[in-house]
Amino acid sequence: MVDEPIVRAIEISKSYGEGVKTWALRGVDFSIRPGEFVAIVGASGSGKSTLLNVVGALDRPTSGKVLIDGVDTSELDDVALAAVRGDAIGFVFQFHYLLAEFTILENALMPLWIRRRNPSREQIEWVKELLSRVGLGDRLKKRPGELSGGQQQRAAIIRALANKPKLILADEPTGNLDSQNGAM
């Protein structure tokens, strides 16, 4: 059903440390429906990145649960969590995390290779088109070290879109971009 949330956080809490705990999140509840854009705003150290990591199944909450497309991630083992991340979630981090030994096109195709082994010709052409749209069409065979920081970040954004995820999680994705490219 279209009205069903793609993400539902139920009383999620996350603490760090033994003995005296530091709470990054306490009792967080929210839902995100398909097509919604949500911004998490707060001071440095307020738990924004922790929240994204928990929602993105990169980290497990101390308590509560996160449902991604109706699947309770707290009930999944590591292999099943990786499958949810690979199929349903695209990540854009503050730092691009491109792999230096691969070209920009290869980096952008990485989620497809990881999940499906051999991307189809249509998938490859679609990723090339996305890279062209962000001004990287003539840089497909370049390695990350041959590009500016902003170009690397744009390639990382396209990598997050490559598998057509239902959910995009972005942690300050435009931090390395100039104002013109950040507005794209």
C-alpha positions in Angstrom: 0.0 0.0 0.0 1.4 3.4 -0.9 0.5 4.9 2.5 2.6 2.4 4.3 5.8 3.9 5.8 9.1 2.9 4.1 10.7 3.5 7.6 9.2 3.2 11.0 11.3 3.9 14.1 9.7 2.7 17.3 11.1 3.9 20.6 14.7 3.6 19.4 17.4 4.3 21.9 21.2 4.0 21.5 23.8 4.3 24.2 27.5 3.9 24.2 29.9 2.9 27.0 30.0 0.4 29.8 28.8 1.3 33.3 28.1 5.0 32.9 26.3 5.2 29.6 26.2 8.0 27.1 22.9 8.2 25.4 22.9 9.3 21.8 19.3 8.5 21.2 16.4 8.0 23.6 12.9 6.9 22.7 12.9 8.2 19.1 9.6 7.5 17.1 8.9 8.5 13.5 7.7 7.3 10.2 8.7 8.2 6.7 6.4 7.4 3.8 7.5 6.9 0.2 8.2 10.2 -1.6 8.8 12.1 1.6 11.9 14.2 2.2 12.9 14.5 5.8 15.8 16.6 7.3 17.2 15.8 10.7 18.6 19.0 12.2 20.5 19.5 15.4 23.6 20.6 17.1 26.9 18.8 16.6 26.9 15.7 18.8 23.1 15.6 19.1 22.8 12.1 17.6 22.0 12.8 13.9 24.7 10.5 12.5 23.9 7.8 15.1 20.2 8.0 14.1 21.1 7.6 10.4 23.4 4.6 11.2 20.6 2.9 13.2 17.9 3.6 10.6 20.3 2.4 7.9 21.0 -0.9 9.7 24.7 0.0 10.0 24.3 -0.1 13.8 21.8 -1.7 16.0 19.7 0.2 18.5 20.2 -0.5 22.3 16.4 -0.8 22.5 13.4 -0.3 20.2 13.1 -1.3 16.6 13.4 0.0 13.1 11.2 -1.4 10.3 12.4 -0.9 6.8 9.7 -1.5 4.2 7.8 -3.5 6.9 10.8 -5.7 7.9 11.8 -5.5 11.5 15.6 -5.1 11.3 16.0 -6.1 14.9 15.1 -9.7 14.0 17.6 -10.0 11.2 21.1 -11.6 11.3 24.1 -9.8 9.8 23.6 -11.4 6.4 19.9 -10.4 6.2 20.8 -6.9 7.4 23.4 -6.6 4.6 20.7 -7.7 2.1 18.3 -5.0 3.3 21.0 -2.4 3.1 22.0 -3.5 -0.4 18.4 -3.7 -1.8 16.5 -1.0 0.0 18.9 1.7 1.2 21.3 4.1 -0.6 23.9 5.8 1.6 25.6 9.2 1.1 28.2 9.9 3.8 30.0 13.1 4.7 33.1 11.6 3.2 32.8 10.0 -0.2 34.5 6.6 0.6 35.2 5.9 -3.1 37.6 3.1 -3.7 40.9 4.5 -5.1 41.7 1.5 -7.3 38.4 1.7 -9.2 37.2 4.2 -11.8 34.3 6.6 -11.1 32.0 4.4 -13.2 33.1 1.3 -11.3 32.6 3.0 -8.0 29.1 4.1 -8.9 28.3 0.6 -10.1 29.6 -1.0 -6.9 26.2 -1.5 -5.2 25.0 -3.4 -8.3 28.1 -5.6 -8.4 27.9 -6.4 -4.7 24.2 -7.4 -4.8 23.8 -8.8 -8.3 27.3 -9.7 -9.5 26.7 -8.5 -13.1 24.7 -5.3 -13.7 22.6 -5.4 -16.8 23.4 -3.2 -19.8 20.4 -1.0 -18.9 21.6 -0.6 -15.4 25.1 0.4 -16.6 23.6 2.9 -19.1 21.4 4.4 -16.4 24.3 4.9 -14.0 26.3 6.5 -16.9 23.3 8.8 -17.5 23.2 9.8 -13.8 26.9 10.5 -13.8 26.5 12.7 -16.9 23.7 14.6 -15.3 26.0 15.7 -12.5 28.8 16.7 -14.9 30.9 13.5 -14.7 30.1 12.0 -18.1 33.5 12.8 -19.4 35.2 11.5 -16.2 33.9 7.9 -16.2 37.3 6.3 -16.5 39.1 8.6 -14.1 40.0 7.3 -10.6 38.9 9.2 -7.5 42.3 10.7 -7.0 42.1 12.4 -10.4 39.0 14.4 -9.4 38.2 17.3 -7.1 36.5 16.7 -3.8 33.2 17.9 -5.1 33.4 15.6 -8.1 34.2 12.7 -5.8 31.1 13.5 -3.7 28.9 13.7 -6.7 30.1 10.2 -7.8 29.3 9.0 -4.2 25.8 10.4 -4.5 25.3 8.6 -7.8 26.6 5.4 -6.2 23.8 5.8 -3.6 21.2 5.9 -6.4 22.7 3.1 -8.5 20.4 0.3 -7.1 17.3 2.5 -7.2 16.8 2.2 -3.4 13.5 2.9 -1.7 15.4 4.9 0.9 18.3 7.4 0.6 20.1 8.3 3.8 22.5 11.2 3.5 24.8 12.6 6.2 25.7 16.1 5.2 26.0 15.0 1.5 26.6 18.5 0.1 29.4 19.4 2.6 32.1 19.0 0.0 30.2 20.6 -2.8 30.2 24.2 -4.0 26.8 26.1 -3.7 25.9 25.5 -7.4 26.4 21.7 -7.2 24.9 21.5 -3.8 21.7 22.9 -5.1 21.4 20.3 -8.0 
